[in-house]
Amino acid sequence: MLAGRRPPYLALAGLLVAIIAAVAALFLTRAQSRAGDWAEHSLRVQVMLTGLTDHVRALESNHRGYVLSGSREIRADFRKQVDALPPALDRLQYEVRDNPAQSAHMEELRRAVQAKVDYAREGVSAVDAGRRDQEIARMALGEGARRMDAALAVIHRMMTEEEWLLADRRKTTDVLVLGLGLVLVATLLLVLIIAGLVIRDTNRREREVSAARDEAIAAERALREEIATRAQMEEKILHLQKMESIGQLTGGIAHDFNNMLAIVIGSLDLARRRLTGDPERLARNIDNAFEGAERAAALTSRLLAFSRQQPLAPITLDINKLVSGMSELLQRTLGEPYRIETVLAGGLWRSFADPGQLENAIVNLAVNARDAMPDGGRLTIETSNAYLDDEYAKTRPEVTPGQYVMISITDTGSGMAPEVLAKAFDPFFTTKPVGKGTGLGLSQIFGFVKQTGGHVAIYSELDQGTTVKLYLPRSYGLAIDPRSRQALVETDVPRARTGETILVVEDEQRVRHFSVDALRDLGYIVISAANAAEAIKALTAQPTISMLFTDIVMPEMNGRQLADTALELRPGLPILFTTGYTRNAVIHNGMLDAGVAFLAKPFSLSQLGTKVREVLDGGGVNRPI
């Protein structure tokens, strides 16, 4: 039994010795470091003494050189040498302040150097006063050399002292290094002994746990099989949910588009049959077709917003100013039974977003709040600075930690149950009666905020109301008033000015004919081209062209490439891009490139006329960068 207990005691004893050896090694290391510092100090003093020697010799040399030659350069160098001596002596005295012998030498050195400086200055002053011959005679007596030798003798004694100190300190360092090596060797031997004892004890313990390990391996294998089975089941469930979402999305799109196309096709068919009939009925059919087409375009825009592919034109915004400017619009939209309160934070950061899309998002949320409060209620719009930290982002992988401007819209309505809240952002999901909503409002807001680089969160409880928080990224630029970018109203379409000529480039014939006819109706002179090659010929042949209006997606040469070529031919030419495709040469990640004027398809005559006038007048950015 004693034999069985002995190894642990020996191991503990060895471990104790190893600790003592390690502590000793630590002290030896620190002592070696101190010795090394002192050796470095001696070397530093020697270098300074060598420099001072050269300094004194240079002083004597400059003195003699100036007396013999009268050179201004030598005199200037002499003054620099004299001015540099006191700082050099001060640095040397600071370095040897801990050595009494060297400190005494320093006092002697200062006197000797000062005597040499005084003698040299007298000589230089004599030459400056015109007594060169007298100074040469005085210099021939050798007093200057004797004073230099006196200073150098003191420097030599100090150098000898430092050499002795350096040798002594190096000897001390060598002893410490030897001691450190011995301690480390002893420590290594003790560690090896302890390692041997521990290995022997470990082997015994390993045999004891071998059976338990085999049982754990078997349990792990069974757990892996269970996890694999569960993963397969989860994958099937996710696939079913994905197919359900796709089916819901497809059904919603088909339902709404079929309704809209039914209006367009039916109204146009009736209009065609009544071309010779009642003008009022004909106009009503055309209006119905136009309304249906506009609804289809709006649905497309909402789908693009949900998929984060709508073209955005973000600017730096003062959110407080934007919200304040919407108060009247929101009150008219909601009506008298609803009270709107705004709580605007002081010192609110600026944000970077598309003002039109942000206003649409706030209006949509206000309308949703009104529908949740059929008997009236209170809508509160609040702004504040917000910081979404790493802890918040951990539970929401789509969130990037950072600084945001928060807009909170809170109603006192009926609220949402948890199962409804979980689907709130799904496209075409709605709890409203048939015909009262498309189910794209919140999904459109979700897509817009995510495309802007922000985050949206929704909180709701039944009978307690709902809060939607929009987090928009902070901007450090100067705020731009969005009202300065608003187009004219529908009934006030700007017209052409005398002589303004527009080159329309569009590969789709019907769209090109519409653009040409619309611009001519507004009084512009129009030249059309079906591709970039024809457009370049027109730009070369027609110097009167005032603006280029080009589609982006075209074969062979796209609109961006055409614009670059056009600017080479006609620097400063205003350019307006148009497209119905959101991923192209001027739109990246849903954002318009900087310095691009853009009009999205489909567009009305009013939108076309307003944008063209804006670009021609320089009110919008009109050249690609």
Secondary structure, 3 states (H helix, E strand, C coil): CHHHHHHHHHHHHHHHHHHHHHHHHHHHHHHHHHHHHHHHHHHHHHHHHHHHHHHHHHHHHHHHHHHHHCCHHHHHHHHHHHHHHHHHHHHHHHHCCCCHHHHHHHHHHHHHHHHHHHHHHHHHHHHHCCCHHHHHHHHHCCHHHHHHHHHHHHHHHHHHHHHHHHHHHHHHHHHHHHHHHHHHHHHHHHHHHHHHHHHHHHHHHHHHHHHHHHHHHHHHHHHHHHHHHHHHHHHHHHHHHHHHHHHHHHHHHHHHHHHHHHHHHHHHHHHHHCCCCCHHHHHHHHHHHHHHHHHHHHHHHHHHHHCCCCCECCEEECHHHHHHHHHHHHHHHHCCCEEEEEECCCCCCEEEECHHHHHHHHHHHHHHHHHHCCCCEEEEEEEEEEEECHHHHHCCCCCCCEEEEEEEEEECCCCCCHHHHCCCCCCCCCCCCCCCCCCCHHHHHHHHHHHHCCEEEEEEECCCEEEEEEEEEEECCCCCCHHHHCCCCCCCCCCCCCCCEEEEECCCHHHHHHHHHHHHHCCCEEEEECCHHHHHHHHHHCCCEEEEEEECCCCCCCHHHHHHHHHHHCCCCCEEEEECCCCCCCEECCEECCCCCEEECCCCHHHHHHHHHHHHCCCCCCCCC
